[in-house]
Amino acid sequence: MKKLNSVLLIDDDMATNFISKMIIKKAGITDHIETVLNGKQALDYLTNSGQYQKEDNIFPQPMLILLDINMPVMDGWEFAEAFEKLDENQKGHIIIVMLTSSLNLMTEKKLQILKQFQVFKTKHLPSKD
């Protein structure tokens, strides 16, 4: 199986990031996993700006992004809108999977944004039964 060049995890929950990394490593789908805590950090990473600023014009273009919706600073919806405005050389052919533990936030406008992404999944959280 061909490995992905890298995976970008965008989630403010450190435990979720830890578990996601373990699953990705165990699956052996990539050797590089980058983690950021909100949409703003993700945009900086994808555009080589802020704390991720580099001198070259080579953008990371991970093949897969796992994007949480509910985050501080810049949430998944705001990231999605900003991502669509990036230059093509910054976006590449990235597959974005949006994740949430709640479907209550769905509005018609947000669903229209969602159609631009390949996958939408709810997080499976353990019940407190």
N, CA, C and O atoms as a GROMACS GRO file, in nm:
protein
  516
    1MET      N    1   0.084  -0.118   0.000
    1MET     CA    2   0.000   0.000   0.000
    1MET      C    3   0.089   0.125   0.000
    1MET      O    4   0.185   0.133   0.077
    2LYS      N    5   0.056   0.220  -0.085
    2LYS     CA    6   0.130   0.344  -0.091
    2LYS      C    7   0.094   0.431   0.029
    2LYS      O    8  -0.024   0.446   0.063
    3LYS      N    9   0.195   0.488   0.093
    3LYS     CA   10   0.173   0.573   0.210
    3LYS      C   11   0.141   0.716   0.169
    3LYS      O   12   0.184   0.763   0.063
    4LEU      N   13   0.065   0.784   0.253
    4LEU     CA   14   0.038   0.926   0.235
    4LEU      C   15   0.164   1.004   0.269
    4LEU      O   16   0.240   0.963   0.357
    5ASN      N   17   0.187   1.116   0.202
    5ASN     CA   18   0.306   1.196   0.232
    5ASN      C   19   0.302   1.250   0.374
    5ASN      O   20   0.405   1.255   0.442
    6SER      N   21   0.183   1.291   0.420
    6SER     CA   22   0.166   1.337   0.558
    6SER      C   23   0.017   1.352   0.588
    6SER      O   24  -0.067   1.357   0.498
    7VAL      N   25  -0.012   1.360   0.718
    7VAL     CA   26  -0.148   1.381   0.767
    7VAL      C   27  -0.143   1.501   0.861
    7VAL      O   28  -0.053   1.511   0.944
    8LEU      N   29  -0.239   1.590   0.848
    8LEU     CA   30  -0.250   1.706   0.936
    8LEU      C   31  -0.372   1.688   1.026
    8LEU      O   32  -0.484   1.674   0.977
    9LEU      N   33  -0.350   1.688   1.158
    9LEU     CA   34  -0.458   1.682   1.255
    9LEU      C   35  -0.485   1.823   1.306
    9LEU      O   36  -0.395   1.891   1.355
   10ILE      N   37  -0.611   1.866   1.293
   10ILE     CA   38  -0.650   1.999   1.342
   10ILE      C   39  -0.755   1.978   1.450
   10ILE      O   40  -0.872   1.957   1.419
   11ASP      N   41  -0.713   1.983   1.575
   11ASP     CA   42  -0.803   1.958   1.687
   11ASP      C   43  -0.743   2.017   1.813
   11ASP      O   44  -0.623   2.002   1.838
   12ASP      N   45  -0.825   2.084   1.893
   12ASP     CA   46  -0.776   2.145   2.016
   12ASP      C   47  -0.769   2.047   2.133
   12ASP      O   48  -0.717   2.082   2.239
   13ASP      N   49  -0.819   1.928   2.115
   13ASP     CA   50  -0.822   1.828   2.221
   13ASP      C   51  -0.697   1.739   2.212
   13ASP      O   52  -0.683   1.660   2.118
   14MET      N   53  -0.608   1.754   2.310
   14MET     CA   54  -0.482   1.680   2.308
   14MET      C   55  -0.503   1.529   2.314
   14MET      O   56  -0.429   1.454   2.250
   15ALA      N   57  -0.604   1.485   2.388
   15ALA     CA   58  -0.631   1.341   2.398
   15ALA      C   59  -0.674   1.285   2.263
   15ALA      O   60  -0.630   1.177   2.223
   16THR      N   61  -0.760   1.358   2.193
   16THR     CA   62  -0.804   1.315   2.060
   16THR      C   63  -0.686   1.308   1.965
   16THR      O   64  -0.673   1.213   1.888
   17ASN      N   65  -0.598   1.408   1.970
   17ASN     CA   66  -0.479   1.408   1.885
   17ASN      C   67  -0.390   1.288   1.916
   17ASN      O   68  -0.337   1.225   1.825
   18PHE      N   69  -0.372   1.258   2.044
   18PHE     CA   70  -0.290   1.144   2.085
   18PHE      C   71  -0.346   1.014   2.030
   18PHE      O   72  -0.272   0.932   1.975
   19ILE      N   73  -0.477   0.995   2.046
   19ILE     CA   74  -0.542   0.872   1.997
   19ILE      C   75  -0.536   0.865   1.845
   19ILE      O   76  -0.508   0.759   1.788
   20SER      N   77  -0.563   0.977   1.779
   20SER     CA   78  -0.556   0.980   1.632
   20SER      C   79  -0.418   0.943   1.583
   20SER      O   80  -0.404   0.865   1.489
   21LYS      N   81  -0.315   0.998   1.647
   21LYS     CA   82  -0.178   0.965   1.608
   21LYS      C   83  -0.150   0.817   1.626
   21LYS      O   84  -0.089   0.754   1.538
   22MET      N   85  -0.193   0.760   1.738
   22MET     CA   86  -0.171   0.618   1.762
   22MET      C   87  -0.236   0.533   1.654
   22MET      O   88  -0.175   0.439   1.603
   23ILE      N   89  -0.360   0.567   1.618
   23ILE     CA   90  -0.433   0.490   1.516
   23ILE      C   91  -0.365   0.503   1.380
   23ILE      O   92  -0.349   0.404   1.308
   24ILE      N   93  -0.325   0.624   1.345
   24ILE     CA   94  -0.260   0.648   1.216
   24ILE      C   95  -0.126   0.574   1.210
   24ILE      O   96  -0.095   0.511   1.109
   25LYS      N   97  -0.049   0.581   1.318
   25LYS     CA   98   0.080   0.509   1.320
   25LYS      C   99   0.059   0.358   1.310
   25LYS      O  100   0.131   0.290   1.237
   26LYS      N  101  -0.038   0.307   1.383
   26LYS     CA  102  -0.065   0.163   1.380
   26LYS      C  103  -0.109   0.119   1.241
   26LYS      O  104  -0.074   0.010   1.196
   27ALA      N  105  -0.187   0.203   1.172
   27ALA     CA  106  -0.233   0.171   1.037
   27ALA      C  107  -0.119   0.179   0.935
   27ALA      O  108  -0.126   0.119   0.828
   28GLY      N  109  -0.015   0.253   0.969
   28GLY     CA  110   0.101   0.263   0.880
   28GLY      C  111   0.074   0.339   0.752
   28GLY      O  112   0.135   0.310   0.649
   29ILE      N  113  -0.018   0.436   0.756
   29ILE     CA  114  -0.054   0.508   0.633
   29ILE      C  115   0.037   0.625   0.601
   29ILE      O  116   0.034   0.677   0.490
   30THR      N  117   0.119   0.668   0.700
   30THR     CA  118   0.212   0.778   0.676
   30THR      C  119   0.324   0.771   0.778
   30THR      O  120   0.312   0.708   0.883
   31ASP      N  121   0.436   0.837   0.745
   31ASP     CA  122   0.546   0.847   0.839
   31ASP      C  123   0.552   0.986   0.901
   31ASP      O  124   0.632   1.011   0.991
   32HIS      N  125   0.466   1.078   0.853
   32HIS     CA  126   0.469   1.215   0.905
   32HIS      C  127   0.328   1.259   0.945
   32HIS      O  128   0.237   1.261   0.863
   33ILE      N  129   0.313   1.294   1.073
   33ILE     CA  130   0.186   1.346   1.124
   33ILE      C  131   0.214   1.481   1.189
   33ILE      O  132   0.296   1.491   1.280
   34GLU      N  133   0.147   1.583   1.142
   34GLU     CA  134   0.159   1.717   1.199
   34GLU      C  135   0.031   1.746   1.277
   34GLU      O  136  -0.078   1.713   1.231
   35THR      N  137   0.044   1.808   1.394
   35THR     CA  138  -0.071   1.841   1.477
   35THR      C  139  -0.074   1.990   1.505
   35THR      O  140   0.027   2.049   1.544
   36VAL      N  141  -0.190   2.051   1.486
   36VAL     CA  142  -0.213   2.191   1.524
   36VAL      C  143  -0.342   2.197   1.605
   36VAL      O  144  -0.424   2.106   1.599
   37LEU      N  145  -0.358   2.305   1.683
   37LEU     CA  146  -0.468   2.311   1.779
   37LEU      C  147  -0.589   2.392   1.735
   37LEU      O  148  -0.690   2.397   1.805
   38ASN      N  149  -0.580   2.457   1.618
   38ASN     CA  150  -0.694   2.534   1.569
   38ASN      C  151  -0.675   2.566   1.421
   38ASN      O  152  -0.569   2.542   1.364
   39GLY      N  153  -0.780   2.618   1.361
   39GLY     CA  154  -0.777   2.649   1.219
   39GLY      C  155  -0.674   2.752   1.179
   39GLY      O  156  -0.617   2.744   1.070
   40LYS      N  157  -0.647   2.850   1.266
   40LYS     CA  158  -0.548   2.954   1.236
   40LYS      C  159  -0.409   2.892   1.225
   40LYS      O  160  -0.334   2.922   1.132
   41GLN      N  161  -0.374   2.805   1.320
   41GLN     CA  162  -0.245   2.738   1.313
   41GLN      C  163  -0.235   2.651   1.187
   41GLN      O  164  -0.129   2.642   1.126
   42ALA      N  165  -0.346   2.588   1.150
   42ALA     CA  166  -0.347   2.504   1.030
   42ALA      C  167  -0.322   2.587   0.905
   42ALA      O  168  -0.244   2.547   0.819
   43LEU      N  169  -0.387   2.703   0.896
   43LEU     CA  170  -0.364   2.790   0.780
   43LEU      C  171  -0.219   2.838   0.776
   43LEU      O  172  -0.158   2.842   0.669
   44ASP      N  173  -0.164   2.873   0.893
   44ASP     CA  174  -0.024   2.913   0.898
   44ASP      C  175   0.065   2.799   0.849
   44ASP      O  176   0.160   2.823   0.773
   45TYR      N  177   0.037   2.677   0.891
   45TYR     CA  178   0.115   2.561   0.849
   45TYR      C  179   0.106   2.541   0.697
   45TYR      O  180   0.207   2.520   0.630
   46LEU      N  181  -0.015   2.548   0.644
   46LEU     CA  182  -0.036   2.523   0.501
   46LEU      C  183   0.021   2.633   0.412
   46LEU      O  184   0.053   2.608   0.295
   47THR      N  185   0.034   2.754   0.467
   47THR     CA  186   0.082   2.868   0.387
   47THR      C  187   0.222   2.914   0.424
   47THR      O  188   0.267   3.019   0.378
   48ASN      N  189   0.292   2.836   0.507
   48ASN     CA  190   0.428   2.872   0.552
   48ASN      C  191   0.433   3.010   0.615
   48ASN      O  192   0.523   3.089   0.584
   49SER      N  193   0.339   3.041   0.703
   49SER     CA  194   0.340   3.170   0.769
   49SER      C  195   0.333   3.153   0.921
   49SER      O  196   0.320   3.042   0.971
   50GLY      N  197   0.342   3.267   0.993
   50GLY     CA  198   0.340   3.260   1.138
   50GLY      C  199   0.455   3.177   1.191
   50GLY      O  200   0.567   3.189   1.142
   51GLN      N  201   0.429   3.092   1.289
   51GLN     CA  202   0.534   3.009   1.348
   51GLN      C  203   0.587   2.903   1.252
   51GLN      O  204   0.689   2.840   1.280
   52TYR      N  205   0.519   2.884   1.140
   52TYR     CA  206   0.560   2.784   1.041
   52TYR      C  207   0.628   2.847   0.920
   52TYR      O  208   0.648   2.781   0.818
   53GLN      N  209   0.665   2.975   0.930
   53GLN     CA  210   0.724   3.047   0.818
   53GLN      C  211   0.854   2.983   0.774
   53GLN      O  212   0.941   2.952   0.855
   54LYS      N  213   0.865   2.965   0.642
   54LYS     CA  214   0.986   2.911   0.581
   54LYS      C  215   1.027   3.002   0.467
   54LYS      O  216   0.945   3.078   0.414
   55GLU      N  217   1.152   2.995   0.429
   55GLU     CA  218   1.205   3.081   0.322
   55GLU      C  219   1.164   3.032   0.184
   55GLU      O  220   1.150   3.113   0.092
   56ASP      N  221   1.146   2.902   0.168
   56ASP     CA  222   1.113   2.850   0.035
   56ASP      C  223   0.964   2.867   0.005
   56ASP      O  224   0.886   2.901   0.095
   57ASN      N  225   0.925   2.844  -0.114
   57ASN     CA  226   0.784   2.850  -0.153
   57ASN      C  227   0.726   2.711  -0.172
   57ASN      O  228   0.637   2.690  -0.254
   58ILE      N  229   0.778   2.616  -0.096
   58ILE     CA  230   0.726   2.480  -0.102
   58ILE      C  231   0.627   2.463   0.011
   58ILE      O  232   0.663   2.473   0.129
   59PHE      N  233   0.503   2.438  -0.024
   59PHE     CA  234   0.397   2.427   0.076
   59PHE      C  235   0.378   2.280   0.112
   59PHE      O  236   0.392   2.193   0.026
   60PRO      N  237   0.347   2.250   0.240
   60PRO     CA  238   0.345   2.112   0.286
   60PRO      C  239   0.245   2.020   0.216
   60PRO      O  240   0.278   1.905   0.189
   61GLN      N  241   0.126   2.066   0.186
   61GLN     CA  242   0.022   1.989   0.118
   61GLN      C  243   0.007   1.845   0.169
   61GLN      O  244   0.033   1.750   0.096
   62PRO      N  245  -0.034   1.830   0.295
   62PRO     CA  246  -0.061   1.694   0.342
   62PRO      C  247  -0.171   1.631   0.256
   62PRO      O  248  -0.258   1.701   0.204
   63MET      N  249  -0.166   1.500   0.241
   63MET     CA  250  -0.267   1.434   0.156
   63MET      C  251  -0.400   1.418   0.229
   63MET      O  252  -0.504   1.398   0.166
   64LEU      N  253  -0.397   1.426   0.363
   64LEU     CA  254  -0.518   1.408   0.443
   64LEU      C  255  -0.518   1.505   0.559
   64LEU      O  256  -0.417   1.521   0.628
   65ILE      N  257  -0.632   1.572   0.581
   65ILE     CA  258  -0.653   1.657   0.698
   65ILE      C  259  -0.773   1.603   0.775
   65ILE      O  260  -0.880   1.581   0.718
   66LEU      N  261  -0.753   1.582   0.905
   66LEU     CA  262  -0.864   1.550   0.994
   66LEU      C  263  -0.895   1.678   1.071
   66LEU      O  264  -0.814   1.725   1.150
   67LEU      N  265  -1.013   1.735   1.046
   67LEU     CA  266  -1.049   1.869   1.092
   67LEU      C  267  -1.164   1.862   1.192
   67LEU      O  268  -1.274   1.820   1.159
   68ASP      N  269  -1.136   1.905   1.316
   68ASP     CA  270  -1.240   1.919   1.416
   68ASP      C  271  -1.321   2.044   1.382
   68ASP      O  272  -1.269   2.137   1.320
   69ILE      N  273  -1.446   2.047   1.423
   69ILE     CA  274  -1.530   2.164   1.396
   69ILE      C  275  -1.526   2.263   1.510
   69ILE      O  276  -1.512   2.383   1.488
   70ASN      N  277  -1.540   2.215   1.633
   70ASN     CA  278  -1.549   2.304   1.750
   70ASN      C  279  -1.412   2.326   1.813
   70ASN      O  280  -1.361   2.241   1.885
   71MET      N  281  -1.352   2.444   1.783
   71MET     CA  282  -1.221   2.479   1.836
   71MET      C  283  -1.218   2.628   1.866
   71MET      O  284  -1.294   2.705   1.806
   72PRO      N  285  -1.131   2.670   1.959
   72PRO     CA  286  -1.114   2.814   1.983
   72PRO      C  287  -1.031   2.878   1.872
   72PRO      O  288  -0.978   2.808   1.786
   73VAL      N  289  -1.019   3.007   1.874
   73VAL     CA  290  -0.941   3.090   1.782
   73VAL      C  291  -1.003   3.087   1.642
   73VAL      O  292  -1.056   3.189   1.598
   74MET      N  293  -0.998   2.975   1.573
   74MET     CA  294  -1.062   2.960   1.442
   74MET      C  295  -1.117   2.818   1.435
   74MET      O  296  -1.042   2.721   1.438
   75ASP      N  297  -1.250   2.808   1.426
   75ASP     CA  298  -1.311   2.675   1.426
   75ASP      C  299  -1.304   2.611   1.287
   75ASP      O  300  -1.253   2.670   1.192
   76GLY      N  301  -1.355   2.490   1.278
   76GLY     CA  302  -1.348   2.416   1.152
   76GLY      C  303  -1.423   2.481   1.039
   76GLY      O  304  -1.379   2.476   0.924
   77TRP      N  305  -1.536   2.544   1.070
   77TRP     CA  306  -1.613   2.612   0.964
   77TRP      C  307  -1.536   2.732   0.910
   77TRP      O  308  -1.530   2.753   0.789
   78GLU      N  309  -1.476   2.810   1.000
   78GLU     CA  310  -1.397   2.926   0.957
   78GLU      C  311  -1.274   2.881   0.878
   78GLU      O  312  -1.237   2.943   0.779
   79PHE      N  313  -1.213   2.772   0.923
   79PHE     CA  314  -1.100   2.716   0.848
   79PHE      C  315  -1.144   2.676   0.708
   79PHE      O  316  -1.075   2.704   0.610
   80ALA      N  317  -1.259   2.609   0.698
   80ALA     CA  318  -1.309   2.563   0.568
   80ALA      C  319  -1.328   2.680   0.471
   80ALA      O  320  -1.291   2.672   0.354
   81GLU      N  321  -1.386   2.788   0.522
   81GLU     CA  322  -1.406   2.906   0.436
   81GLU      C  323  -1.272   2.966   0.394
   81GLU      O  324  -1.254   3.002   0.277
   82ALA      N  325  -1.178   2.976   0.487
   82ALA     CA  326  -1.046   3.032   0.455
   82ALA      C  327  -0.968   2.939   0.362
   82ALA      O  328  -0.897   2.986   0.273
   83PHE      N  329  -0.979   2.808   0.382
   83PHE     CA  330  -0.908   2.711   0.299
   83PHE      C  331  -0.951   2.724   0.153
   83PHE      O  332  -0.867   2.717   0.063
   84GLU      N  333  -1.079   2.743   0.130
   84GLU     CA  334  -1.128   2.755  -0.007
   84GLU      C  335  -1.069   2.875  -0.080
   84GLU      O  336  -1.063   2.877  -0.202
   85LYS      N  337  -1.024   2.977  -0.005
   85LYS     CA  338  -0.968   3.099  -0.065
   85LYS      C  339  -0.818   3.089  -0.090
   85LYS      O  340  -0.760   3.179  -0.151
   86LEU      N  341  -0.755   2.982  -0.043
   86LEU     CA  342  -0.610   2.966  -0.064
   86LEU      C  343  -0.578   2.948  -0.211
   86LEU      O  344  -0.662   2.903  -0.290
   87ASP      N  345  -0.454   2.982  -0.248
   87ASP     CA  346  -0.406   2.956  -0.383
   87ASP      C  347  -0.402   2.805  -0.406
   87ASP      O  348  -0.384   2.728  -0.312
   88GLU      N  349  -0.419   2.765  -0.530
   88GLU     CA  350  -0.418   2.622  -0.564
   88GLU      C  351  -0.287   2.555  -0.524
   88GLU      O  352  -0.287   2.439  -0.483
   89ASN      N  353  -0.175   2.628  -0.536
   89ASN     CA  354  -0.046   2.567  -0.499
   89ASN      C  355  -0.034   2.545  -0.348
   89ASN      O  356   0.054   2.470  -0.303
   90GLN      N  357  -0.120   2.609  -0.269
   90GLN     CA  358  -0.122   2.588  -0.125
   90GLN      C  359  -0.221   2.478  -0.086
   90GLN      O  360  -0.202   2.409   0.014
   91LYS      N  361  -0.326   2.463  -0.166
   91LYS     CA  362  -0.428   2.363  -0.136
   91LYS      C  363  -0.391   2.224  -0.186
   91LYS      O  364  -0.415   2.124  -0.118
   92GLY      N  365  -0.333   2.217  -0.302
   92GLY     CA  366  -0.300   2.087  -0.358
   92GLY      C  367  -0.424   2.001  -0.376
   92GLY      O  368  -0.532   2.052  -0.409
   93HIS      N  369  -0.409   1.872  -0.355
   93HIS     CA  370  -0.521   1.777  -0.368
   93HIS      C  371  -0.547   1.712  -0.232
   93HIS      O  372  -0.544   1.590  -0.218
   94ILE      N  373  -0.571   1.796  -0.134
   94ILE     CA  374  -0.588   1.751   0.003
   94ILE      C  375  -0.729   1.698   0.024
   94ILE      O  376  -0.827   1.761  -0.016
   95ILE      N  377  -0.738   1.582   0.088
   95ILE     CA  378  -0.868   1.529   0.130
   95ILE      C  379  -0.891   1.576   0.273
   95ILE      O  380  -0.807   1.554   0.360
   96ILE      N  381  -1.004   1.641   0.296
   96ILE     CA  382  -1.037   1.690   0.429
   96ILE      C  383  -1.154   1.612   0.484
   96ILE      O  384  -1.259   1.600   0.421
   97VAL      N  385  -1.135   1.559   0.605
   97VAL     CA  386  -1.240   1.489   0.676
   97VAL      C  387  -1.279   1.577   0.794
   97VAL      O  388  -1.198   1.599   0.884
   98MET      N  389  -1.402   1.626   0.793
   98MET     CA  390  -1.450   1.710   0.904
   98MET      C  391  -1.508   1.620   1.012
   98MET      O  392  -1.583   1.527   0.984
   99LEU      N  393  -1.470   1.649   1.137
   99LEU     CA  394  -1.512   1.568   1.251
   99LEU      C  395  -1.588   1.654   1.352
   99LEU      O  396  -1.553   1.770   1.373
  100THR      N  397  -1.689   1.598   1.413
  100THR     CA  398  -1.760   1.667   1.520
  100THR      C  399  -1.823   1.566   1.614
  100THR      O  400  -1.850   1.452   1.576
  101SER      N  401  -1.844   1.608   1.736
  101SER     CA  402  -1.915   1.524   1.832
  101SER      C  403  -2.060   1.567   1.841
  101SER      O  404  -2.138   1.509   1.917
  102SER      N  405  -2.099   1.670   1.765
  102SER     CA  406  -2.235   1.721   1.770
  102SER      C  407  -2.281   1.764   1.632
  102SER      O  408  -2.206   1.829   1.558
  103LEU      N  409  -2.402   1.728   1.596
  103LEU     CA  410  -2.460   1.773   1.469
  103LEU      C  411  -2.552   1.893   1.488
  103LEU      O  412  -2.616   1.937   1.392
  104ASN      N  413  -2.561   1.948   1.610
  104ASN     CA  414  -2.651   2.059   1.638
  104ASN      C  415  -2.613   2.186   1.565
  104ASN      O  416  -2.697   2.274   1.545
  105LEU      N  417  -2.490   2.198   1.524
  105LEU     CA  418  -2.440   2.322   1.464
  105LEU      C  419  -2.473   2.334   1.316
  105LEU      O  420  -2.443   2.437   1.254
  106MET      N  421  -2.533   2.233   1.258
  106MET     CA  422  -2.554   2.232   1.114
  106MET      C  423  -2.657   2.336   1.072
  106MET      O  424  -2.772   2.333   1.117
  107THR      N  425  -2.616   2.426   0.988
  107THR     CA  426  -2.706   2.523   0.927
  107THR      C  427  -2.696   2.506   0.776
  107THR      O  428  -2.605   2.441   0.726
  108GLU      N  429  -2.790   2.566   0.706
  108GLU     CA  430  -2.789   2.553   0.560
  108GLU      C  431  -2.658   2.604   0.501
  108GLU      O  432  -2.602   2.541   0.412
  109LYS      N  433  -2.609   2.718   0.551
  109LYS     CA  434  -2.484   2.774   0.499
  109LYS      C  435  -2.368   2.679   0.527
  109LYS      O  436  -2.284   2.656   0.440
  110LYS      N  437  -2.364   2.624   0.646
  110LYS     CA  438  -2.256   2.534   0.680
  110LYS      C  439  -2.262   2.405   0.598
  110LYS      O  440  -2.158   2.350   0.562
  111LEU      N  441  -2.381   2.358   0.568
  111LEU     CA  442  -2.394   2.240   0.484
  111LEU      C  443  -2.344   2.267   0.343
  111LEU      O  444  -2.289   2.177   0.278
  112GLN      N  445  -2.363   2.391   0.293
  112GLN     CA  446  -2.312   2.425   0.161
  112GLN      C  447  -2.160   2.420   0.160
  112GLN      O  448  -2.100   2.374   0.063
  113ILE      N  449  -2.096   2.465   0.269
  113ILE     CA  450  -1.951   2.456   0.280
  113ILE      C  451  -1.910   2.310   0.281
  113ILE      O  452  -1.814   2.270   0.217
  114LEU      N  453  -1.986   2.232   0.355
  114LEU     CA  454  -1.956   2.090   0.372
  114LEU      C  455  -1.951   2.016   0.240
  114LEU      O  456  -1.873   1.922   0.224
  115LYS      N  457  -2.033   2.055   0.144
  115LYS     CA  458  -2.038   1.988   0.015
  115LYS      C  459  -1.905   1.997  -0.059
  115LYS      O  460  -1.878   1.917  -0.150
  116GLN      N  461  -1.820   2.093  -0.021
  116GLN     CA  462  -1.691   2.109  -0.087
  116GLN      C  463  -1.589   2.008  -0.036
  116GLN      O  464  -1.482   1.993  -0.095
  117PHE      N  465  -1.621   1.940   0.071
  117PHE     CA  466  -1.529   1.846   0.131
  117PHE      C  467  -1.573   1.704   0.101
  117PHE      O  468  -1.690   1.678   0.075
  118GLN      N  469  -1.477   1.614   0.105
  118GLN     CA  470  -1.505   1.477   0.065
  118GLN      C  471  -1.579   1.398   0.171
  118GLN      O  472  -1.663   1.315   0.136
  119VAL      N  473  -1.551   1.421   0.299
  119VAL     CA  474  -1.605   1.335   0.404
  119VAL      C  475  -1.645   1.417   0.526
  119VAL      O  476  -1.580   1.515   0.560
  120PHE      N  477  -1.752   1.374   0.590
  120PHE     CA  478  -1.798   1.434   0.716
  120PHE      C  479  -1.829   1.320   0.810
  120PHE      O  480  -1.908   1.232   0.776
  121LYS      N  481  -1.770   1.318   0.929
  121LYS     CA  482  -1.789   1.209   1.024
  121LYS      C  483  -1.817   1.266   1.162
  121LYS      O  484  -1.763   1.370   1.200
  122THR      N  485  -1.901   1.196   1.237
  122THR     CA  486  -1.920   1.230   1.376
  122THR      C  487  -1.819   1.151   1.459
  122THR      O  488  -1.789   1.036   1.428
  123LYS      N  489  -1.767   1.214   1.564
  123LYS     CA  490  -1.674   1.146   1.653
  123LYS      C  491  -1.755   1.048   1.737
  123LYS      O  492  -1.863   1.081   1.786
  124HIS      N  493  -1.705   0.930   1.752
  124HIS     CA  494  -1.771   0.829   1.834
  124HIS      C  495  -1.714   0.836   1.974
  124HIS      O  496  -1.604   0.786   2.001
  125LEU      N  497  -1.789   0.899   2.062
  125LEU     CA  498  -1.745   0.913   2.200
  125LEU      C  499  -1.808   0.806   2.286
  125LEU      O  500  -1.922   0.768   2.262
  126PRO      N  501  -1.735   0.756   2.385
  126PRO     CA  502  -1.794   0.653   2.471
  126PRO      C  503  -1.910   0.709   2.550
  126PRO      O  504  -1.904   0.822   2.599
  127SER      N  505  -2.016   0.630   2.562
  127SER     CA  506  -2.132   0.674   2.637
  127SER      C  507  -2.106   0.652   2.786
  127SER      O  508  -2.023   0.570   2.824
  128LYS      N  509  -2.179   0.726   2.868
  128LYS     CA  510  -2.162   0.716   3.013
  128LYS      C  511  -2.270   0.630   3.075
  128LYS      O  512  -2.320   0.661   3.183
  129ASP      N  513  -2.306   0.521   3.007
  129ASP     CA  514  -2.410   0.431   3.058
  129ASP      C  515  -2.358   0.346   3.172
  129ASP      O  516  -2.432   0.264   3.227
   0.00000   0.00000   0.00000
